[in-house]
Amino acid sequence: MTIYFEDIKIGDSAEYAKTITEADILLFAAVSGDDNPVHINQEYAEQSMFKSRIAHGMLTASLISTVIGTRLPGEGTIYLSQSTKFKAPVKIGDTLTARVTVSELDPAKKRVKLATQCPVKGNVVLEGESLCIAPSRG
């Protein structure tokens, strides 16, 4: 799905929800090379401030890319930047929702600024801002 720049309005939003599994964490560790034991070692994680294994912050942030690349603006979008603040951990079994909301439009460059947020059970675990170039009819 693609939403063209010309059809995007400030306030438009889209989201993607996913329940984080152990497999997600292990696969992300393998792909990224981030094998921090707080993600993959239960005994280690139990001794950490989180008291259990947590998902990689960038795994959570990657779901924002899912929304931008598949929903708003969608296919053909060029992702330029992301600022991210991690506010709380995501644990195995948590269902998080990656949500983007259009906050600014630059018609000359076809750029879209998006407020980004990922809540789990109403608690925001990530917030930030993305900038992308949306596909255009012109």
C-alpha positions as CSV (number, residue, x, y, z in Angstrom):
1,M,0.0,0.0,0.0
2,T,1.2,3.5,-0.8
3,I,-0.2,6.8,0.3
4,Y,1.1,9.6,-2.0
5,F,2.5,12.8,-0.6
6,E,-0.4,14.7,-2.2
7,D,-2.9,12.7,-0.2
8,I,-1.2,13.0,3.2
9,K,-2.6,15.4,5.8
10,I,-1.2,16.6,9.1
11,G,-2.8,14.4,11.8
12,D,-2.9,11.3,9.6
13,S,-1.7,8.2,11.4
14,A,-1.1,4.5,11.0
15,E,0.1,1.7,13.3
16,Y,1.4,-1.9,13.4
17,A,1.0,-4.2,16.4
18,K,3.2,-7.2,17.3
19,T,3.6,-9.5,20.2
20,I,7.4,-9.9,20.9
21,T,8.5,-13.6,21.1
22,E,11.7,-15.3,22.2
23,A,12.3,-16.1,18.6
24,D,12.1,-12.4,17.6
25,I,14.8,-11.6,20.2
26,L,17.1,-14.4,19.2
27,L,16.7,-13.7,15.5
28,F,17.3,-10.0,16.0
29,A,20.4,-10.8,18.1
30,A,21.7,-13.1,15.3
31,V,21.0,-10.5,12.5
32,S,22.3,-7.5,14.4
33,G,25.2,-9.2,16.3
34,D,23.9,-7.7,19.6
35,D,24.1,-10.7,21.9
36,N,24.0,-8.6,25.1
37,P,23.1,-11.2,27.8
38,V,20.2,-9.0,29.1
39,H,18.5,-10.0,25.8
40,I,19.5,-13.7,25.5
41,N,20.5,-15.1,28.9
42,Q,17.7,-15.5,31.5
43,E,20.0,-16.1,34.5
44,Y,22.0,-12.9,33.7
45,A,18.8,-10.9,33.0
46,E,17.3,-12.0,36.3
47,Q,20.2,-10.2,38.1
48,S,19.7,-7.0,36.0
49,M,17.6,-4.0,36.9
50,F,14.9,-5.5,34.5
51,K,14.6,-8.8,36.4
52,S,14.0,-10.7,33.1
53,R,15.1,-10.7,29.5
54,I,14.2,-7.7,27.5
55,A,13.9,-7.0,23.7
56,H,16.5,-5.0,22.0
57,G,15.5,-1.3,21.9
58,M,16.3,-1.3,18.2
59,L,13.9,-4.2,17.6
60,T,11.2,-2.1,19.1
61,A,12.3,0.9,16.9
62,S,12.4,-1.2,13.8
63,L,8.6,-1.6,14.0
64,I,8.4,2.1,13.2
65,S,10.1,1.3,9.9
66,T,7.5,-1.3,9.3
67,V,4.7,1.3,9.6
68,I,6.5,3.9,7.5
69,G,7.5,1.4,4.8
70,T,4.1,-0.5,4.6
71,R,1.4,1.8,5.8
72,L,2.1,5.5,6.0
73,P,3.4,6.7,3.5
74,G,4.0,3.0,2.5
75,E,5.8,1.4,-0.4
76,G,8.5,3.5,-2.1
77,T,9.1,5.7,1.0
78,I,12.7,6.8,1.7
79,Y,13.5,6.8,5.4
80,L,15.8,9.8,6.2
81,S,16.1,10.0,10.0
82,Q,14.8,8.8,13.3
83,S,15.2,10.2,16.8
84,T,14.3,7.8,19.5
85,K,13.9,7.9,23.3
86,F,13.6,4.6,25.0
87,K,11.3,5.0,28.1
88,A,10.7,1.5,29.3
89,P,11.7,-2.1,28.5
90,V,9.8,-4.5,26.3
91,K,9.6,-8.1,27.5
92,I,8.9,-11.4,25.9
93,G,5.1,-11.7,25.5
94,D,4.5,-7.9,25.4
95,T,2.3,-6.7,22.5
96,L,3.5,-3.3,21.4
97,T,2.0,-1.0,18.8
98,A,4.2,1.1,16.6
99,R,2.3,4.3,15.7
100,V,3.3,7.2,13.5
101,T,1.4,10.5,13.2
102,V,2.1,13.1,10.5
103,S,3.2,16.3,12.2
104,E,4.7,18.4,9.3
105,L,4.7,18.4,5.5
106,D,7.3,19.9,3.2
107,P,5.7,20.1,-0.3
108,A,8.9,21.3,-2.0
109,K,10.9,18.3,-1.0
110,K,8.0,15.8,-0.5
111,R,9.2,15.3,3.0
112,V,7.0,14.0,5.8
113,K,7.8,14.5,9.5
114,L,6.1,11.9,11.8
115,A,5.7,11.8,15.5
116,T,6.5,8.2,16.6
117,Q,5.4,6.2,19.6
118,C,5.3,2.6,20.8
119,P,3.0,1.8,23.7
120,V,2.6,-1.5,25.6
121,K,-0.6,-1.8,27.6
122,G,-1.0,2.0,27.5
123,N,2.6,2.7,28.7
124,V,4.8,4.5,26.2
125,V,8.0,2.5,25.8
126,L,9.5,4.5,22.9
127,E,8.8,7.9,21.5
128,G,10.5,10.1,18.9
129,E,10.3,11.6,15.5
130,S,10.9,10.3,11.9
131,L,11.6,12.1,8.6
132,C,11.0,10.5,5.3
133,I,10.4,11.3,1.6
134,A,7.0,10.1,0.5
135,P,6.2,8.8,-3.0
136,S,4.6,11.4,-5.2
137,R,2.3,11.3,-8.2
138,G,4.3,14.1,-9.8
